[in-house]
Amino acid sequence: MHVLVPMDDSEQARAALEHALEERPDAQITALHVIDPSTAVYGEGGIYAYDALIESRREAAEALLEDAAAIADEHGVDLETETVVGQAAREVVEYADEHDVDRIFMGSRGRSGASRVLLGSVAENIARRAPVPVTIVR
């Protein structure tokens, strides 16, 4: 079984990783971080210093995924890690489809009301579009 855990720096993502490690300790588990350039600061003519921004976010992702690997190590599980660039929900669904993922465990920040309508819910979007079952952890 191959389990995918999308990771950001939220407590909910860490909780989802812990849940996946407890529920599927014998699975191949991959922690995936998506760098979304659409959340960057825009300057005249487009995203300011795109390459520098992506490199900076890659360094932050590396630290985040090292922390995730340490959590997995505490559970006696080897964790695979990946970082991709793109729109979060689209990249998670595409990764699951292309890498024979059997299940996704992910955190939800629990937005409601206007912020959910305006920003959408990444977890909800993934749950609707994923080719595999999705477990959402709060």
VOPAGU-2260 file (C-alpha; in pm, 1 decimal, decimal comma):
REM VOPAGU-2260
SITE   aa  ch    i         X         Y         Z
SITE  MET   A    0       0,0       0,0       0,0
SITE  HIS   A    1     122,8     349,9     -87,5
SITE  VAL   A    2       0,5     637,7     132,3
SITE  LEU   A    3      40,2    1004,9      44,4
SITE  VAL   A    4      46,1    1277,6     309,3
SITE  PRO   A    5      43,7    1635,7     174,9
SITE  MET   A    6     249,4    1847,6     415,1
SITE  ASP   A    7     250,8    2214,7     500,0
SITE  ASP   A    8     362,0    2376,3     824,2
SITE  SER   A    9      25,9    2333,8     998,6
SITE  GLU   A   10     -53,9    2131,7    1307,9
SITE  GLN   A   11    -328,4    1959,2    1107,2
SITE  ALA   A   12     -73,4    1830,8     853,2
SITE  ARG   A   13     140,6    1694,0    1136,5
SITE  ALA   A   14    -169,1    1529,5    1286,6
SITE  ALA   A   15    -247,1    1370,5     948,0
SITE  LEU   A   16     108,3    1236,4     925,7
SITE  GLU   A   17      85,0    1093,4    1278,4
SITE  HIS   A   18    -250,3     934,3    1191,3
SITE  ALA   A   19    -110,8     778,7     872,8
SITE  LEU   A   20     190,9     644,0    1060,5
SITE  GLU   A   21     -33,5     488,4    1326,1
SITE  GLU   A   22    -295,4     351,9    1084,2
SITE  ARG   A   23     -60,1     226,9     811,3
SITE  PRO   A   24     283,5     163,7     967,2
SITE  ASP   A   25     366,5    -104,0     708,7
SITE  ALA   A   26     274,9     112,6     408,9
SITE  GLN   A   27     506,8     303,7     182,0
SITE  ILE   A   28     441,3     658,9     304,7
SITE  THR   A   29     530,0     968,2     103,9
SITE  ALA   A   30     515,2    1321,4     244,9
SITE  LEU   A   31     451,3    1570,1     -35,5
SITE  HIS   A   32     500,6    1945,1      -9,1
SITE  VAL   A   33     364,9    2169,3    -282,7
SITE  ILE   A   34     525,4    2507,0    -344,0
SITE  ASP   A   35     245,3    2723,0    -481,5
SITE  PRO   A   36     390,4    3023,6    -666,2
SITE  SER   A   37      43,2    3180,1    -693,5
SITE  THR   A   38      73,6    3277,3    -327,7
SITE  ALA   A   39     385,4    3485,0    -403,6
SITE  VAL   A   40     414,9    3859,2    -383,8
SITE  TYR   A   41     354,4    4019,1    -721,9
SITE  GLY   A   42     559,4    4309,7    -848,7
SITE  GLU   A   43     545,2    4497,2   -1175,9
SITE  GLY   A   44     541,7    4254,8   -1463,3
SITE  GLY   A   45     476,6    3939,7   -1259,7
SITE  ILE   A   46     607,5    3752,7    -961,8
SITE  TYR   A   47     900,8    3933,0    -803,9
SITE  ALA   A   48    1224,0    3732,0    -821,4
SITE  TYR   A   49    1049,4    3405,2    -910,1
SITE  ASP   A   50    1361,8    3188,0    -904,0
SITE  ALA   A   51    1476,2    3327,3    -569,3
SITE  LEU   A   52    1127,3    3279,5    -428,4
SITE  ILE   A   53    1109,5    2915,3    -540,0
SITE  GLU   A   54    1459,4    2844,6    -405,7
SITE  SER   A   55    1370,4    3001,6     -71,1
SITE  ARG   A   56    1053,5    2795,1     -50,7
SITE  ARG   A   57    1244,6    2479,6    -147,3
SITE  GLU   A   58    1479,4    2538,9     146,6
SITE  ALA   A   59    1181,4    2583,6     379,8
SITE  ALA   A   60    1022,0    2268,9     234,4
SITE  GLU   A   61    1340,6    2074,3     297,5
SITE  ALA   A   62    1332,9    2169,8     665,8
SITE  LEU   A   63     961,7    2087,5     688,2
SITE  LEU   A   64    1011,9    1745,6     530,4
SITE  GLU   A   65    1314,1    1674,9     753,3
SITE  ASP   A   66    1084,3    1733,6    1051,2
SITE  ALA   A   67     827,6    1496,7     896,7
SITE  ALA   A   68    1096,9    1231,6     847,2
SITE  ALA   A   69    1198,0    1270,5    1213,1
SITE  ILE   A   70     836,6    1212,6    1319,9
SITE  ALA   A   71     822,3     899,9    1101,3
SITE  ASP   A   72    1154,2     781,0    1243,0
SITE  GLU   A   73    1004,4     802,7    1594,2
SITE  HIS   A   74     740,4     556,0    1470,1
SITE  GLY   A   75    1003,9     330,4    1313,2
SITE  VAL   A   76     888,7     414,0     960,8
SITE  ASP   A   77    1104,6     525,4     667,9
SITE  LEU   A   78     938,9     824,2     503,5
SITE  GLU   A   79     982,0     919,5     141,3
SITE  THR   A   80     962,7    1291,7      68,7
SITE  GLU   A   81     885,8    1494,8    -243,2
SITE  THR   A   82     855,0    1862,6    -324,4
SITE  VAL   A   83     673,5    1987,6    -635,3
SITE  VAL   A   84     579,8    2330,4    -767,5
SITE  GLY   A   85     224,1    2413,3    -869,8
SITE  GLN   A   86    -131,0    2458,6    -744,7
SITE  ALA   A   87    -170,0    2249,9    -427,6
SITE  ALA   A   88    -487,3    2050,6    -496,1
SITE  ARG   A   89    -398,8    1984,2    -859,8
SITE  GLU   A   90     -46,7    1866,5    -773,6
SITE  VAL   A   91    -162,1    1634,6    -493,6
SITE  VAL   A   92    -426,2    1469,9    -715,2
SITE  GLU   A   93    -180,9    1438,2   -1004,0
SITE  TYR   A   94      88,8    1290,7    -778,6
SITE  ALA   A   95    -156,6    1035,7    -637,7
SITE  ASP   A   96    -262,9     935,8    -987,4
SITE  GLU   A   97      88,6     909,8   -1131,8
SITE  HIS   A   98     253,8     729,9    -837,8
SITE  ASP   A   99       3,7     452,0    -766,2
SITE  VAL   A  100    -107,0     601,8    -435,1
SITE  ASP   A  101    -374,8     394,3    -258,9
SITE  ARG   A  102    -483,7     648,1       2,1
SITE  ILE   A  103    -433,1    1011,1     101,1
SITE  PHE   A  104    -419,2    1129,6     462,2
SITE  MET   A  105    -429,2    1506,7     496,6
SITE  GLY   A  106    -496,9    1784,0     741,2
SITE  SER   A  107    -771,9    2041,7     712,1
SITE  ARG   A  108    -753,3    2388,0     855,9
SITE  GLY   A  109   -1129,9    2392,8     898,7
SITE  ARG   A  110   -1209,1    2720,7     727,2
SITE  SER   A  111   -1573,5    2812,0     724,4
SITE  GLY   A  112   -1800,8    3086,4     602,2
SITE  ALA   A  113   -1664,5    3360,6     377,1
SITE  SER   A  114   -1301,2    3250,0     390,1
SITE  ARG   A  115   -1397,5    2902,4     265,9
SITE  VAL   A  116   -1606,5    3045,3     -16,6
SITE  LEU   A  117   -1339,2    3294,5    -120,8
SITE  LEU   A  118   -1031,6    3078,7     -73,5
SITE  GLY   A  119   -1183,7    2738,0    -128,4
SITE  SER   A  120   -1077,6    2434,4      65,6
SITE  VAL   A  121    -771,7    2252,7     -61,1
SITE  ALA   A  122    -873,4    1942,6     136,5
SITE  GLU   A  123   -1224,2    1949,9      -5,3
SITE  ASN   A  124   -1093,7    1999,2    -358,0
SITE  ILE   A  125    -857,1    1704,3    -320,7
SITE  ALA   A  126   -1127,9    1485,5    -166,0
SITE  ARG   A  127   -1358,1    1554,5    -461,0
SITE  ARG   A  128   -1097,2    1500,0    -731,4
SITE  ALA   A  129    -867,1    1230,1    -589,5
SITE  PRO   A  130    -865,5     890,8    -758,7
SITE  VAL   A  131    -830,1     722,7    -415,9
SITE  PRO   A  132    -991,4     745,9     -70,5
SITE  VAL   A  133    -898,8    1056,2     130,0
SITE  THR   A  134    -888,0    1075,0     508,8
SITE  ILE   A  135    -910,5    1432,2     637,7
SITE  VAL   A  136    -768,6    1493,9     984,8
SITE  ARG   A  137    -851,5    1803,3    1189,4
